[in-house]
Amino acid sequence: MTVEDDLGRNRLVHRERRSRLLISTLIAAAAVAVVVVVGAVAGVGSDLLPADPAAGIGEEPADSRRTVLPTSGSPEPAEVILPDGAPPEEVWPEAVVTVPRKLDDGTSLEGLLFADRTTLVLRSKVDHERTAAFYAYDLTTREFRKITDALVPERRFSGGHAVAGDRLVWWVNTERYADGEVWAAPLAGGPPVRLAKLPRGAFGRVELVGDRLVYSLQGGDVLSLPLDGGTAAPVPGGQGLTLLEWPWAGTPPTVDGDDKVLFRHLVNLQTGETADAVVGPGDLYVQCGVTTCTGAREVDGGHRSFVRDRDGSHERAIQGLGPALAADRFQHLKEGTGRLVDLRTGKVADLGVVIPEVTNESFVLLYTDVMTRDAIAYWRGDELVFVDLRRIIAGS
């Protein structure tokens, strides 16, 4: 069976079989690690609606954690002021869990993803960039167990963590993405195995489509690989593109001055459909997901940010400078202790992030981008906080 046949027969992959994905974006600041998990959003039409104080999940009444973000057709949208929020576990109790951020022996952990409704995947690190070992945490027993040691400490970068069936899969790259490999280990525990060597470094997410792993190479090109390993093959239509969320792939993330546009052009790798974002004169820092784009423009000597659909419609003002939306609707604001804003419902959560004093211990801050699709995880004091974006979306 060809790659095209194999991928074509899996146009609608059941949500339970989709991979839980994590993109590790490398940040220049040595003290900051980025944690991103990726999941599913269907179609290209946006469900981002002007927030309504009476709207929300179920029949929950309006409260101080909401704000109305007005729609504006003006090229200079009005400034938006958000209220303070409650902790995320109070705003979205059905979708937030907290776990200890250290093992009993003092080993610090970084949250990666939800393997399923009762199991989290985490990792320890050799240093800021290199993974030492992977762990699972059982939300029922409240206990950690080791999945596997990474075994490749000489390789600098690790990312693309995903659950594929009964396995954890990930890629590793040498410095400067010169080359890479795809690895896997049984979630139940056991030694890792190398599934493939890559012609150059991998980038971003890994996703399970049928019985193949789909991923991107640095600089563009979408490939697929049999779940049990073997020879990788190009995904038809994916040449020069980066996987954003199956089946959508787009122009690779590149930096090109203030007027860069992230994922301006998208291609549906199943149907060949394209979706190009509308970008107007003076638009800056434009970053697009599957359904929405954010950006900024100069107003009165400063900058003002906006969110709108990919076709340029439904523009309205948001806070921050050039913020990207997770799962096309969640905005992370870094000011103060950090806030997470659901632009679909207007709910606001205070993340409670406090940057610690400079010590010899590295720490993890939350960072989101357009490739954050499924969940987020971050340190808060002695805890790791996991927010399941999929469950919030499913309930709204």
N, C-alpha and C positions, 0 to 999 in steps of 0.2 A: 504494500500500500504506500502511495506517495505521501509526502508531507501535505500537499494540497488536498488530497482526498481525505487524509486523517483529520486535518483541521476543518475542512468543509463540512464534515458530517457532525461536527460538534458546535453548531451555530448557537445553540442554547444550552450552555453548560449549567447544570443544576447548582444552585448556590452552595449546597453542602459539599460539592466536589471542587469548588473553586479554591484556589490557594489563598492562604493568608499571607500577605506579602509585606515585606519591609524593605524600604529603600534607605540605605545609609549614605546620606549626602555628606561629603567631607568638608568641614568648615576650617578655615585657616586659623581661627583662634584656638590655641592649643588646649584651652580648658573646657571646650564645649564639644559634646558629642551629640549627634543628631539622630533621633529615633523616629522612624516613619513606617507605618504599616499600611498595606494597600488592599482594597477590596473592590466592590462592584457598584457601578451606577449604570442604569440602563438608558440607552438612547442618547440623542443629542439635544432634545428639547429641554429647556431649563425648568426646574420646579422651584426656582428661587423666586419667591413672591414677596411683595411688600409686607412687612411684619404687621400683624394686627394684635392689639392688646388682648383681644378675646380669643385669638387663635392659639394653638399649641397642641401638645400631645394629649389625646383623649379629651376629657372634660375638665382638665386642670384649670382653675381660675387664673386670671391675670394677677401678677404680683410684681414686686420691685425688681425681680430678675429679668423683666422684659423691658424692651424699649421699642418704640415705633420708628422705623427707619424709612423716611419718606421717599417715594418715587419722585424723580425729577427729570424733566425733559430738557433742562437747561444745560448748556455746556459748562456751567460753573455751579455744580450742585452745592446745596447748603451744607454747612458744617453740622456734624452729628455728635451729640453728647450722650454717652452711655452711662447708665447707673452702675453702682457697685453690684457685684454679684455674690452669691453664696458659694460655698465649696461645690465642686462638680458632683460629688456623691449626693448632695441635697438637690441639685438642679436636675440631675438625671440618675436617680437611684437605681433604675433598672439596668443601667449601662456602665456603671463605674465600680471598679473593685480596687482595693488597696492591699499590698503585700509588703512584708519586710524587704528592705533593700540590701540586707546583708545576710549571708549564711551564718550559722552558729560559730564558724571559725573566723568570722570577721571579713570574709571575702565580699567585696562590693559587687552588686549585680546591676545590669542594665536591662530594662524591659524591651522585649521584641514584639511579641504577637500573641493573639488568642489562637491556640491550636484547636480548641473547641469550646463549648460553653463552660467547661469545668477545668480546663487546663491552659496555663500560660506558659510561654517559652521565654527564657531569659538567657543572658550570657554573662560570663566574667571576662576580663580583658587583661592581656599582658601589659599593655600600656594604652594610651589614648586611642590607638588605631587597631591594634591586633587582638583578635579573639583568643581567649585561653580555653574556655569550655562552655558548653551549652547545658542549661538546666530546665527542668519542668517544675511547675508549681501546681499542686492539686488544690483547687478551691474548696473541695469537700473535706479533705483531711487536713488542709492547711499545712502541707509538708512539701519540702523541696526534694528533688532527686536529680542526679546527674544524668544527662542524656549521652554526652560523649565529650572527649577532649578534642580540640580543634586540630591538633597535630601538624599545623602548618604555620608555626610562629614566624618563619622567615618571610612569609608573604604579608605585605603591609596592610592591605585593605580587605575587609569582609563586608558583604552586603547581600541584598536580594533574598533575605531569609524568608522561606515559605514552607507551609505544610502541604505536602503532596501525598495523599493517601495516608499511609502509616509512617511516612518519612518526613524528616526535616531536611530541606535542601538549602544551599546557599552557594554564592560564588566567592572566590578570593582572587585578588589581583596583586601583581607586583607593583612596586612604586612606579608612578607615572603611567599606570595602566598599560605597560608594555606587553603583558600577556596575562592570562587568567585561567582559572579552572572552575568547574562545577563539582560540588561535593554533596554527599547525602549521608544521613545516619538514621537508623530506626528510632522513632519517637520513644519506643519502649526502652531504649538504651542499647548501646553497642557501638563498635568501632565505626568510624566514618570510612566511606569509600569514594574514590574519585570517579565521577561519571564521565567527564570529558575534559580535554585541554582545549583552550580557546586561542584563536589566532591573534587576538589582542584582548585587552581588559574588558570585563563585563561592566555594564552600567545599569543602575536602577533596579527595577523589579524583576522578579521571576514569577511566572503564573502557570498553573496547571490547566491545560486545555485538552480534554479527553485524556489520553495516556501519554501526552508529550509536555515537556517543559518549554515554555516560551520566554525568551529573554532578549536583551539588547546588548550590543557591543558599544564600547566607548566611541563616540563620534557618529553613531548611527549604524544600522543594519539589525533587523530582527531575525533571530534564528529560533529553531526548535530542536529539541533533543528528546529521544525516547526516555521515559521515566526510569528505565533500568540501565540507562547509559548507552553509549555507542557513538555513532557519527551524527554530528549536528548538520542541519540543512537549513538554507535560507527559507523564510516564510514568504510565499509569493506576495509581491507588492510591498514588502518591508525594507527594500534596499534603501539605505541612507536614512532610515527613520528610527525613532526611539519609542519603545512601548510605553504608552501612558496608562492605558487600562484596556485589556482585551475586550473587543477586537480593535480598539483605537490605538494608532501609532501616529507620531507626528515628527515635525522638524526637531532635530536634536537640541537640547538646552545649550545655548552658546551665549557668551557675553559679547555684546557689540555696542558699547556705549549706552547712553541713556535711553535710546529708542529701540532697544532690543525687544523682541516679542517672543515669549516662551510658548511653544506649542501653538503657533499661529495657524499652521496647516495640519489638519488631521486626515488620516485615511482609515477607513474601515477595512481591515485585512480579510474579512469574510466576504464582503459584498463589493468592495471597490469604491463605495461612497466616500465623498470628501466633504470636509467642513472647514471653511476658512473663516477666521475671526475678522470682524470689522475693526479696523484701527484708524482713528481719525487724526487729523493734523494736530500736533502738539501733545498727543498722548505719550506718556512716559511710563517706563517700568511695567509694561503690559505683560501679564502672565495669565495664560488660559488653561482651563481644565477641559473636561469633556463638554460641559454645557455653559460655563460662565467664564468671564475674564475680569481681572482687576487691573487697575493701573492708576495713574495720577496725571495731573496737568498743573501747570503754573497758574496760580491765582493770587493776585495782590502781592506779588513778590515772594510768595511761598508756594507750597504744593498742596493740593487737595486730592484725596483718593476717591475712587469710584468702583462700583461693581456693576456689571451688565451682562446680558446674554451674549453669546458668541456672535449673533447677528447684529449686535449694536443696540438692541432694544432693552427696555426696562432699566435704564441706567439710574443709579441712585448713589448718594454719598455714603462713605464708610470712613471710620477712623484709621489712623496709621498712614505710613508712607509706603506705597507700593506693596501692600500685603497680599499674599496669595491665599486662596481658599482651599482648605482641606475638604475633599469629597464634594467640591463645588458649592459648599454652603457654610463651612465653619471657618471663622476668622480668629487667628491667634494674635492678640495684642500683647507686646512684651513689657509695656510700661508698668511700673510698680511691681506687684507680685504676679502680674500676668492675668489676662482674661481670655476666655474662649467664648466667642459669640456665635450663636446659631442664627444666621441671617434668614433662615426660613421661618422660624418661630419668634425670633427676637429674644430668646433666653440668653442670659449672660452668666458665666461661672467665673469665680475668682479662683485661679489655679493655686494660689498660695506659694508661689516659687520665690525663694529667697536665696540670692547668690551668697554662698558661704565666704568666710574670710579665706584669704589665700593660704593654702596648706599644701602638703605634699600629696594629698589625696585628690584625684581627679573627681569631677562631678558632672552630672548630666542635666542639661537644660533642655526644655522643650523647644523644638523648631518644627514648623510645618511648611509644606509647599504644595503645589498643585498635584504632586504625585502621592500625597497623603490621602488614601482613599478609605481605609478600613478602621484604623484605631490609632490612638496616640498613647505613649507611655512616657512618664517623666518622674524625676525625683522630687519629693516634697518632704523635707526633714528626714526622718528615719524610714520613710515609706516610699514605695514605688506606686504610682497611681496609673491605672490603665483605664482609658475611656474608649468604649466600644462604639465607634461612630455608626457602624452598621445597625446596631440595635436602636440607636436614636432615630436614624432614618426610617427604619421599619415601623417605628411607633408614631411617626408624625405624618 
